[in-house]
């Protein structure tokens, strides 16, 4: 039985994954038709064995977002758990926990709104972007501050065939400056020059084709050539910009999405390779504070 088969139920009770090698089991309940599963019957304050980590990774690849409720973990436990899935990055500009530089601190003090309310994939501006992010809610408003995730494999799958042909082989430039340029030193900029990634990347574990441009960091195509007769450079430029805008609008299609209402000690663990997300800014001046560990991934292909 696959993870997908195990997670789909015909009753209101969650399906339970019971690999024979595991000493305990956890449940997976789907959140939306497009993506996402809530994980139950698991305690992240206790060390997880290798088999449980392996099954969670399989579930992550399949469902793309895993949600854990009521997990009152410490920063040390947060970092240790995320590290079970790979090496962790240190973000060059975000504030971080004093003891754990891998654990970034998100959210402010209510003096100004946050700026994560745009569809994006974390750190796609890196030459080697992240595999996944693990975000824990420390404090959240009584209402508002939800996060939306988007299945970008589904977004690619549903593209019209002529669009798939149009973007085949295209590369896009991803740059840190639009989002973080005002916080970076010249030395940091040298460390993080623009990165070039396929517009359609292949998931290294599932083999899925993924639409991999996002409004946070993708600035332009690196190798666009018009396939139509144009009268001059201005028409080629217009065609190029129109195509990029068309692709950047795909995450807003509601049928590709799931939405999470946060509670304190909720953890969201998502696959950055196959999703984008949007942190809804509808709660200011209330405060939402988060801690995030990000797992280094692989070079897109």
C-alpha positions in Angstrom: 0.0 0.0 0.0 1.4 3.4 -1.0 1.3 6.5 1.2 -1.4 7.9 -1.1 -3.5 4.8 -0.7 -3.0 4.8 3.1 -4.0 8.4 3.4 -7.2 8.3 1.5 -10.2 7.2 3.6 -13.8 6.6 3.0 -14.8 7.4 6.6 -14.2 10.3 8.9 -11.4 8.5 10.8 -7.8 9.2 9.5 -6.0 6.4 7.8 -3.0 5.1 9.7 0.3 4.2 8.1 1.7 1.1 9.7 5.0 0.1 8.1 6.1 -3.2 9.6 9.4 -1.8 10.6 8.0 0.9 12.8 7.4 0.6 16.5 4.6 3.1 16.4 2.3 4.5 13.7 1.0 7.9 12.7 -2.0 9.0 10.7 -2.3 11.1 7.6 -5.4 13.0 6.9 -5.6 14.9 3.6 -6.2 18.7 3.8 -7.2 19.5 0.3 -7.6 17.6 -3.0 -4.5 19.5 -4.4 -2.0 18.9 -1.6 -1.4 18.7 2.1 -1.9 16.2 4.9 -2.2 16.5 8.7 -0.1 14.1 10.6 -1.6 12.7 13.8 -0.5 10.3 16.5 3.1 11.5 16.6 5.2 13.3 19.2 7.9 15.4 17.8 9.4 16.1 21.2 10.6 12.5 21.3 13.4 11.3 19.0 12.1 9.6 15.8 13.7 6.4 14.5 15.1 6.2 10.9 12.1 4.3 9.6 9.7 7.0 10.8 11.9 9.7 9.2 11.9 7.7 5.9 8.1 7.3 5.9 7.7 11.0 6.7 10.0 11.9 3.8 7.9 9.8 1.5 4.7 11.4 2.7 6.3 14.9 2.2 7.2 14.1 -1.4 3.7 12.8 -2.1 1.6 15.3 -0.1 4.0 18.2 -0.4 2.9 19.8 2.9 2.7 18.0 6.2 1.1 19.7 9.2 1.7 18.7 12.8 -0.5 20.1 15.6 0.3 20.7 19.3 4.0 20.1 19.1 5.6 22.1 21.9 9.2 21.6 20.8 12.3 23.6 21.9 14.6 25.3 19.4 17.1 22.5 19.9 14.5 19.9 19.1 13.4 21.9 16.1 16.9 22.0 14.6 17.6 18.4 15.5 14.4 17.2 13.8 14.9 19.3 10.6 18.5 18.1 10.4 17.3 14.5 10.2 16.2 15.4 6.6 19.4 17.0 5.5 22.0 19.8 6.1 20.5 23.1 7.2 21.1 26.5 5.7 21.9 29.7 7.5 19.9 32.6 5.9 22.1 35.7 5.2 19.7 38.4 6.3 17.0 37.0 8.6 17.4 37.3 12.4 18.1 34.0 14.0 17.9 32.2 17.3 20.9 33.2 19.5 21.9 29.6 20.0 21.0 28.2 16.6 21.9 30.3 13.6 20.0 27.7 11.4 16.7 28.7 13.1 15.4 32.0 11.6 13.0 34.2 13.5 10.0 35.5 11.5 7.6 38.1 12.6 7.8 41.5 14.2 6.5 43.5 17.1 3.4 45.0 15.5 5.1 48.2 14.4 4.7 47.4 10.7 3.1 44.7 8.5 5.1 41.7 7.4 6.1 41.3 3.7 5.7 37.6 3.0 2.3 38.1 1.2 3.4 37.1 -2.3 3.6 33.6 -3.9 7.2 32.3 -3.6 9.4 29.4 -3.1 12.0 29.9 -0.3 15.5 30.8 -1.4 15.1 29.9 -5.1 17.7 32.6 -5.5 20.4 30.2 -4.3 22.4 28.2 -6.8 21.3 25.2 -4.8 17.8 26.0 -3.4 16.2 24.4 -0.4 14.7 21.0 -0.3 12.1 21.8 2.4 11.2 24.2 5.2 10.0 23.4 8.7 8.1 26.3 10.3 6.7 26.4 13.8 4.1 28.8 15.0 5.2 30.5 18.3 2.5 33.1 18.5 -0.3 33.9 16.2 -3.3 36.2 16.1 -6.7 34.9 17.2 -7.9 35.3 13.7 -6.1 35.8 10.4 -2.5 35.1 9.4 -3.2 31.9 7.5 -0.7 30.5 5.0 -1.6 29.2 1.5 0.5 26.5 -0.2 0.3 25.7 -4.0 1.0 22.5 -5.8 3.3 23.6 -8.6 3.5 20.1 -10.1 -0.3 20.3 -10.6 0.1 23.9 -11.9 2.4 22.5 -14.6 0.3 19.5 -15.3 -2.8 21.7 -16.0 -1.0 24.1 -18.4 -2.4 24.0 -21.9 -0.2 21.9 -24.2 0.9 24.9 -26.3 2.2 26.6 -23.1 4.2 23.5 -22.1 5.8 23.6 -25.6 6.4 27.3 -25.3 8.3 26.9 -22.0 10.2 23.7 -22.8 13.9 24.3 -22.3 13.5 27.8 -20.9 15.7 29.0 -18.1 14.8 31.8 -15.6 17.0 34.1 -13.5 16.3 34.1 -9.8 17.7 36.9 -7.8 17.9 37.7 -4.1 18.0 41.5 -4.6 14.3 42.2 -5.2 13.4 40.9 -1.7 16.5 41.3 0.4 18.8 43.8 -1.5 18.2 46.5 1.1 19.5 44.2 3.8 22.6 42.8 2.1 26.2 44.1 2.2 28.2 44.2 -1.0 30.2 41.2 0.3 27.0 39.2 0.7 25.9 40.1 -2.8 29.1 38.6 -4.1 28.2 35.4 -2.3 24.8 35.3 -3.8 24.8 36.3 -7.5 21.8 35.7 -9.6 21.1 31.9 -10.2 19.7 30.4 -13.3 17.2 27.5 -13.0 14.9 25.6 -15.4 11.4 27.1 -15.8 10.2 23.5 -15.5 12.3 21.5 -13.1 12.1 17.7 -12.4 11.5 16.5 -8.8 14.6 14.4 -7.9 12.5 11.9 -5.9 9.1 11.7 -7.6 10.1 12.5 -11.2 7.3 15.1 -11.4 7.6 18.1 -13.7 7.2 21.3 -11.7 6.6 24.9 -12.8 9.5 26.6 -11.1 9.2 30.4 -11.4 7.9 32.6 -8.6 7.1 36.2 -8.1 9.4 36.6 -5.2 12.7 35.9 -6.9 12.3 35.1 -10.7 13.1 38.2 -12.6 13.3 37.3 -16.2 14.1 34.5 -18.7 17.7 33.8 -19.5 17.3 32.3 -22.9 13.9 33.4 -24.3 13.6 33.4 -28.1 10.4 34.4 -29.8 8.9 31.6 -31.9 6.6 34.0 -33.7 7.2 36.5 -36.4 7.9 39.9 -34.7 8.4 43.3 -36.1 11.2 44.3 -33.8 12.7 44.0 -30.4 9.8 45.7 -28.7 7.4 42.9 -29.7 9.8 40.2 -28.6 10.2 42.0 -25.3 6.4 42.2 -24.9 6.0 38.5 -25.7 8.6 37.6 -23.1 7.1 39.7 -20.4 3.6 38.5 -21.1 4.7 34.9 -20.8 6.5 35.5 -17.5 3.4 37.2 -16.1 1.2 34.4 -17.3 3.4 31.9 -15.5 3.6 34.0 -12.3 -0.3 34.1 -12.2 -0.6 30.3 -12.0 -0.2 29.9 -8.2 -3.3 32.1 -7.6 -5.6 29.4 -9.1 -7.6 28.2 -6.1 -7.9 24.6 -7.2 -4.1 24.2 -6.8 -4.1 25.4 -3.2 -4.5 24.4 0.4 -4.9 26.9 3.3 -3.7 26.4 6.9 -5.0 28.2 10.0 -2.3 28.4 12.5 -2.4 27.7 16.2 0.5 28.0 18.6 2.8 24.9 18.3 1.6 24.0 14.8 4.4 22.9 12.6 4.2 23.0 8.8 6.8 21.0 6.8 6.8 21.6 3.1 8.6 20.6 0.0 10.1 23.8 -1.5 10.9 22.0 -4.8 7.2 21.4 -5.7 5.3 24.2 -3.9 5.0 27.9 -3.5 3.4 29.6 -0.5 1.8 32.9 0.5 1.6 34.2 4.0 -1.6 36.2 4.2 -1.1 39.6 5.8 -4.6 40.3 7.2 -3.8 40.5 10.9 -1.8 43.7 11.4 -1.3 45.2 14.0 -1.6 41.8 15.7 1.6 39.8 15.9 2.5 36.5 14.3 5.9 35.0 15.3 7.5 31.9 13.7 10.6 29.9 13.8 11.9 28.3 10.6 14.6 25.7 9.8 15.4 25.2 6.1 16.9 22.1 4.6 19.4 22.4 1.8 18.3 20.7 -1.4 19.8 20.0 -4.8 20.6 21.8 -8.0 17.4 22.0 -10.1 17.4 20.1 -13.4 
